[in-house]
Each structure stands twice: as structure tokens, then as C-alpha cells.
Amino acid sequence: MLPRHTFPLRLHVSSVLGRWSGARLGSGLAGLCLLGLMLWATAGLSQAHQAPPPKPNPLAENLTQDLVALSTRHQLAAPAEKAQLLYTLLTVATERQQLLAALVEDDPNEVIRVALPADLRASLPPAVQALVEEEVDLEGALEILHEDRDVGSRYLYALQTTGGRFALHFAADPPAHLETGARVRVTGVRVAQTLALSSSTTSVQTLASALPNTFGAQQTLVILVNFADKATQPYTVATAQSVVFTTTSNFDLENSYGQTWLTGTVVGWYTIALSATVCDYNTLASQAKSAAQAAGSICRPTRAMSMPFRRTLVPGGAWARSAATPRRPGSTAACN
């Protein structure tokens, strides 16, 4: 069962003074006072360095309370009232789902905190259940991307399952010990195609580690794509070939002490349906591969790198120099 609330802990300290005489009592009290000051100072210093926990989201709380109250009313209502109450339930559930979907990336702990228990969710009308988060256990292949931007960097986590791909957001302790390709089982709260997880230590079980495949020549297909609303070709295939298989490959070769380098080819340009204003790595890579397969450029499973830069090979511009690369070789996509 996932944790719902964090309750404050109170530490009760009691001390007993025996029948101590004169100097012994004085030295004993002095020692206790010194110990107390040390404990107080240590606790104060610890609290000073701890970041305050995220505040509860009032709207998420209110919508959750409204949903529960409306569900109770709907169950007890006369047949003539149920239709109107169902409409109101659907309205509240839709608004709440949209809010949780927006919260899960920045505050997954809040999504976990307000998630409805399984038995309460099961009591909702089927149409409402479809709009309510769900506690799930899923198995699949872990995917880890590293995103670099002008304003900083972050890791992106996802789980590829037989039922689709799910973005993973950790309230604490993301899995620094795992690599792309690891087979894992995760336990979390599902909101649409996203999972809110407590931490990698409590929410992720490793079923099989990723097999190492990062040594030697890395056969890579670079797919150049542009967009339906911006079908420009800002650089040539030859330029992309030089940047990836000379500049980047030499960088990999040097930093791996001669153990890893890139070989392959560049294909494109292909125009994909994705808008130039959307930077969705997974959709971009999927559409790029489909376009290359339709053109006959992919005849077997291969590592693909989608390069949708619209002006230069160095990511820049509207997407603040963002680029996503896997912790291990795999699908790569970048946007500007």
C-alpha cells in the first residue's frame, strides 16, 4: 500500500535524577545541560539544512473531497437524481484528472497523497472510474534519458510495457543505480500515461539488470526530420554526418579511453506530423523511425538518433538548448 500522509513525530524525553550529593549532583546536572545543548544545537542545525516539504495543494484537496462527497450522494440518491449527480461527478473528475496530470511532474508526492484508495475508486460509477487515478503494479523495460538545457539538466524516466509507455516521476530518490534496458516492476499511482512513484527504493523492484553493450563500434542511424508546420532543412546530410560520426564519435572515443565510437549513416530529411512547437521526445523518435521505415531506410532493428534541429546542429532557440540522450545507447531525440 502506498503511503498517504506524513504524520509529525514527537520525541518525548524523560530523565530521572537520583539522590546525588553536592558536587556529584552539580557535575551531573552540568553534564546533562551540556548534552541537552548539544542535542538542541544538532537538531536545530539539521532542521536549518532541511528543505521545507512541499505544501499541500488546496485545489487538489478540495476536488478530492468534492468527488468523495458527490460519490456518496450519488449512491444514496433516488433514481431521478442520479443522472444529474453523475454529470456533476464527471465534471469534477475531469477537472481533478487534469490538475493531477499537471501536478505529477513537479509534485508527484501530492498526487500520491490525494490518490483515492482502491476500494473507494471501485465504488465509483464506471465512467467516473476511467477519469480517476489508479494504484498499479507494472513490469517493463526502464528507459532513462538525460536532458541538458541552458537553465540546467534533469533525468527523464519511463517504463516501456506491453500496454504502452509510461512516464515515471519520483517523489524522492530516483533510480541512480539502474540503466536503460533494466527489467523492473514498479508500484505507483497512474494518471493517464504517467506514474507517480514514492521512491526508487520502495517503488521499484529490479527483475533483471541491463546487459552491457556500450563497447566497440555503436551502429547508429541518424534520421533528419522536420515538421509539418516548419519543413525547413537548415543543414546538409554531409554536415550531420561529420558532426555525429566525426566530432561526436571522436569525443566518445577519447572519453571512453578508446572503447566506444559511432559508425553508421544519415538519412532524411523526412517531414513528420509533429508540430515544431512540441518537444515530445518519444513521439518524435517514433515518427522519425516510421518515416525512415516507410522510405526503406530501416530494414532491421537498429539504434536510431533523431535530429530535428531546425537551424543548427547545436541545439538552441525556442527549446533553450534541450537535448535528451540515454544513460545507455538507445533511441535519442533532441529539440530546439
N, C-alpha and C positions, 0 to 999 in steps of 0.2 A: 504494500500500500504506500502511495506517495505521501510525503509529509504535507500537511495542510497549513498549520500555523506554527509560529515560533513563540513559545511562551517564555517570559522573563524568569530567570533563575535567581533565587535568593539564597545567599550564603549566610547561615546562622552560625555564629561563633560564640562559644561559651568558655569561660575559664574559671578554674577553681583555685583559690589561694588557701594553702594550708596554714597551719599555725607556725608561721615563721617568726623568728625573733630578730629584733634590731637590725643589724647590718645585713643579715641574710635576707630579710624581707625587703630592705631597701634595694639591695643589689638585684633581687629577683624582680621587683617592680621595674627597676631601670631596664633590665633585660627585656621584660615584656613590652615596655613602652618603645624600646628601640626596635624590637621585632615588629610591633604594630606599625611604627612609622615606615619601616622598610616595606611591609606588605601594602600599606596605603600608597606609598610612592610608586611601587611597582605596578599596582592596579591602575593608578592614575596615568602613568606613562603608557601602559598598554592601551587604555581607552583613548588616549590622545592620538595614538597612531592608527587606530581602527577607523576605517571609513564608515560613516553612518549608513545603516541599512536603507534600501530604497523604501520610500513611503508608500503605503497602500494607495491604490488608485481609486478615488471616491466613485467615479463613474462605473468602474468595473464592479465594485461592491454593490452599488445601487441597482445596476442592471441584473446582477445575480440574485439579489433579494427580490426584485420585482418578478423575475422569472419563476422563482420558487413559490412566491405568493400566488401568482396567476395560475401556476400548475395546480395548486391546492384548490383554488376556486373552481378551476375547470373540472376537476374530479368530482367536486360536490355539487356542481351546477345542475339545474334542470336541463332537459334536452333542448328547450327553446333558447337557453343562454349559451350553450356550448359553442355554437358556431361563431358568435361574436368574440367570446373569450379565446377561441382558437386563433382567430385573426390577430387579436392583440398579442397572444403568445408568440406567434410567428414574427410579428413586428419587433417585439423586444428581443427575441432570439437572434434575429438577423442583425440588429444593431450591436448586440453583445458579441456576436461572432466577428463582425468587422473590427470592433475595438480590440478583441483578443488577438486577432491576426496582426494588428498594428503593434500591439504590445510585445508580442512574443520575441521579436528580435532584440529589443533593448531591455526588456524586463521579463524574462521567462519565469522568474520566481513568482511574479504576480499572477501569471497565467496558471501556474501550479496551485497557488494559494486559493484562487477563486473557483477552480475547476469543480464541477459537480461530481459527487460520488457516483459510482456505477449504478447503485440501486435507485438513486433519485433520477438519474438520467433515464433509466429503464422505465420509470413511471410516466415519462412524458409521452405525448402523442407522437407517433412515428414521424410525422412531418416536422415536428419540432426537434426530435432527436437528431435528425440529419443536420441541424444547424448548431448543435451543441458539441463541445469538445468531448473527447473520449480518452480514457486511460487505456493504453495499448502496450503490447509486447510485440516487437517486430525483429525479424532477423534479416540480415543482408550484408552487402559489402560496403565498408566505410569509404567515404571519399573526403579528402582534406585538401582544400585549396588555400593558398596564401595570397592575400590581396595587398598590393602596395599602392599607396596614394601619396600625393603631396602632403596631406594632413596626417599621415600615419599609415599604419598597416594593421591587418587583422587576419585571423584564420576563419575560413568558412567550412562548415561540416555538413555532410549529407549522408544519407543511407539509401543505397540502391537495392530495392527489394523486387520480388516478383510482382508485387502490386503497384509498383511505381517508385519514384524518387521522392524522398522526404528531406527537407532542410532540418538540421538539428541545431538547437540553441540551448546552451548550458547555463544554468543559474550560477554555477561555480565549477571550478576545476575541470576545464575542457581536457580531452584526452591527449596529453603531450607525449604519451608513451606509445601511441599507435600510429600506423601509417596507412596511406591509401591502399585499399585492397584487403585489409584485415576483415575477417568474417566475424561479425558481432551480433549480439542480441541487445536491444535497447528497450528500456521501460520509461514511458513518459506520457505526457498529455498531448494528444493530437488535435491540432486546429487546422482543418483542411489538409494541405500537404506539408505541414510543419509540425515538428515535435518540440515541446518544451521539456527539458530534462533537468533533474536536480544537480547531478554532477557525474563525472566520468567514473568515480569510484562507487557510486550507488546505483547508477542508471545504465551502465554499460558492462556487458559481460563479453569477454573475448572468447570466441569459439575456435578461431584459427588465425594465426599471425599471417601477415602478408609475406609472400615469397619474394626474396630479393631478386631484382632484375635490373639493377642500375649500373652494371659493369659492362664495359665494352661499347661497341657501336650501338647507338639507340636509333633504330629505324623510325624515321619521323616523316609524316606527310603534312606539309603546311598548306592550308586551304585559305586562299584570299577571298574574302566576301565583302560585299557592300549591301546596301539596304534598299528596300522598295521605295522609300521616300528620299533616298540620297545615294544614287547609283554612281558614285564617283570612283575613279581609280587613281589615287594620289601618288602611287609609285609603281614601278615595273616589277614583273616577276623576277627579273635578274637582281634587282635591288633586294627583294625579300630573300632570295637565295643566298646572297652574300651576307646579309645580316644574320640569318639563322645558322647557315651551315659553315660560315667562316668566323664571323665575330663571336656569336654566341657559342658555337661549338668549341672555339679556341678557349673561351672563358671557362666552359665546363671542363675541358681537358686540363687546363692549368690548375683549377681549384680542386679537381679530383685526383691530382698527382698522376695524371696520365691514364686514369682508369675509365673515364667516361667521355664520350663525344657523340655528336649528332651526325647522322647521314640520312639522306633522303632526297625529296624533291618538293617543288612548289607547284600548286595547281590553282586555277582561277584566272580571272575574277568570276565569282558567281554572285548573283543577286538573290538575297533571301527575303522572306516575308517580314522578318522582324523590323520594327521601326528603328531609325537611327537614334531616337530619344530614349530607347530602352536598353539597359545593360543587364541582360539576363544571361549569365554565362552558360547555364545548362541548355536553354533554348537555342542560344546562338550556336553552340557546338553541335547540337543535334541537327539543326537546319543546315549547317555547313557540311556535315557529313552526308546528309541526304542529298544535297546539291552535288557533291563530288561523286557520290554513288550513281546518281542519275546521269552524270556526264561520263561515267565509266572510269573515273579516276581511282576508285577504291574497288578492288577485286577480291580482297580478303581482309580479315580483321587487322587493323593497324592502329598505331598510335597517331593521333591527329592533333595538329595545332591550328586553331582557327585564328586568323589575324584580320580583324575588321577595322583596322585603323583607317581613318578617313583622310588624314592629311599627311602624317609622317609615321615612320616605323617606331619612333619613340612615343609611347602613349602620352597624350596630352590633350588639353582642351576641356570640353564640357564635362568629362568624367574625371577631371583632376588627376590625370596620370594614374588611372587604376589599371592594374593588370593582375590576373589570377593565374597562379601556377600551382601544380600539385606538389604535395610534400614528397611524393614519388612520381616518376613519369606516368603520364596518362593523358587524358584529354585536357587541353589547355585552351583558354579563351581570354581575350583581353578587349577592353573597350576604352574609348577616349571621350 
